[in-house]
Amino acid sequence: MSRRRCGAEHAARHAPPPLTARHPAAGIPQSTADVAVVPALVALADLALTLWQLATH
């Protein structure tokens, strides 16, 4: 058997799995999970900024 492969076959073997399969909340559609994550990140950034301001003033 030849070691050379068709380009499409090679790409299919090395393609990453679908994004929803890798997502921690795989049961939730990707867009819904992202909508839940963004406010949490904003709140975390706000908390970090508040703590930074308290520490430096």
N, C-alpha and C positions, 0 to 999 in steps of 0.2 A: 504494500500500500504506500502510496506517495505521501511524503510529509507535507507537501504543499496543499493548502486548502483554498477553497473559493473565498473571496473577500467577504461576501455576505455571510457565509457560514462561520467564518472566523469572528466577524463582528457580533453575530448572534451568540456565540459561545461566551464572549467577553462583555456583553452588554449587562449593565447593572439591572437588578430586579426593579419592577415598577416602584415608584416613590411611595405609594400607599402601603406596600408590603414592608418597607423599611421603617415606616413611621411608628413611633412608640404607641400611638393610639390608632392602631391599624383598623379598628372597627369604625372609626369616625372618618368621614370624608376629609380629604386633605385640606380643603378650604376652611371647613369648620374648625379643624384643629388649629390652623394658623390664626383664625380669628380669636380663639381662646388664648393663644400664646402671646400675642402682641400686647394686650393690656397688662398681662403679668410682667412682661419685660419693661413696659413703661413705668409700672409701679415700682419695680426694682430699681430702675434708674433714678426715679424720684426719691426713693429712700436713700440711695447712695449719695445723691446730691445734698439732701438734708443733713445726713451725717457728716459729710465733708464740710458743710457750712458751719455746723455746730463745733466741729473739731478745730476749725481755723479761725474762729472769731472769739 
